[in-house]
Amino acid sequence: MNISKGTIWYCVLQGPRDQPTHVDSGRHRFNPGQSRPDLANYCKQTFGELIDRFPSSKVAYRLTLNAKSADQVAYLCFPFGILNLVAHERGVAVREFTTPSFTKKALGIAGDKFDACDSSIVGRPDKWDRDAKLAALSAWMMLDV
């Protein structure tokens, strides 16, 4: 998963790390200005629905370290605490990665990591943006783990 202002991106991959296959991906929009309790409730519901829809023993997310205000921390970082809680309640392991974690060595790729999403992930969408690829890269890191 990947969160940007107002959007939770998700991507589900399967297969070995050297042959990732796209299962599903998408985004859920939210109001980043809503109250903290409403945001927490929204995240709990959304993460629960995603985990239930795509049963797995593991979930990964990209953690951003770019929050510069309390409001940004609320919508960029707090949701991952909720994700960790929801996953824990369902017995699902969770790992976080930062963008620098997506290395050529870790993914077993040559070249740019974003280009690799297009050239290496089988069945991926024809068009997907950087935020969607960041969710895919997080999922990719969990293959073979």
N, C-alpha and C positions, 0 to 999 in steps of 0.2 A: 504494500500500500504506500501511497504518497499523499501528503496533504499540502495543498496550497491555499491561499486565501479563498475561502468559500467553497472549496471542492475537495472531496476525498476521491482519489484515483485508486483503482484496484486492478490487479492483473493476476490471473491464475495460469500457471504453467505446469506442465508435467513432463516426464521423461528424464533422461540423463542430462547432466550439465553440458555435454558436448552436442546435444541435439534437443534443445528446448522446444516444446510444442505448446502453442497458445491454445488455451481452453476457453477463456473468456476474459474480458476486460471492460471497464467502463468507469463511470464517475457518478458520484452522488453530490449534489450541490446543497450547501447550507448557508445560512445567514451568519457571517462572522461577527456581526454586531449584536447577536441575540444574547440574552443573559447567560451567565456561566452555567447555572443549573439547566437551562433549556439546551445549551450546547452539549453539556454532559449527557443529558437524556437522549438527544438526537444521536450522538456518537455511540452510546450504549446500544441503542436500537439498531442503528445501521451496521455496526460491527457484528452484532449478534446475528443479524439477518445474513450477512455475507459469510460468516463462518458456518452457519447452518446450511446455507445454499451450496457451499463448496466444502464439504467435509474433508478435513486434512488433519494431519498430526502436527502441522507447523504453519506459522504465519510469519511474514517478514515485513518490515516497513523501513522507509527512508526517513531518518531523523534529520530535520533541518536544524542548523545551529545559527540561523540568521535572524532570529527574533530579536528585535531591538526595543520593543515596548511591551507593557503588560498585556495589551490587547493582542499583539502578535503572539506572545507566549500562549495566551488562552486558546487561540485557534490553530496554532502551529504545533504546540507541544502537549498541552493538556489532553487532547484526544488520544494520544498514544498511551497515557496512563489508563484511560478507559479501555482501550484495546487490550492492554496487558491484563486487566482485571477480567474482561469478558473471556479472553482466551484461557486464562487460569481457571475460571469457573467451568469451562468446557474441556479442560485437560489438553489444551493445545499449546505447544511450545511456541515462544515468540522470540525473534531476534531483530535487532535494529542495525541499520547500516547508515553510514553517512555517504555522501556522494563520492568522496575519495576512496571509499571501500571497493567501489566497482572497478577494480583494476583488470588489466589484460591477463595477468597471471591468475587472479582469482576466478575469472570467468572463462579462461582458456580461449581467449580471442586474440586476434591481431587487429590493430587499428583502433579507431574511435569506438567507444562503448555505445554511443547512440546509433552510429552506423551499423554496429553489430546487431542491435535490436532488429533492424530491418533485414540484414543479410542472414542472420543465424536462427531467428525464432520462426519456426515452421507454423504456417497458418495465421500469422499475425495480421492485424487490420491493415488495409492498404494505406490508410493515413492515420497516424497517431502522433501526438505532439510530445514535447520534451517531458512534461509532467506524467503522461501515460507511460513513457519509456522508463522514467524513474521508478514507477511502480513495477514495471516488468523486470528491471534490473534487480530490484529487491527480491522478487520471486525467483529469479534466475540464480541468485546467490544461495538459495535454499535447496536447489536441486542437488541430489546426491549427498545431502547432509543427514 
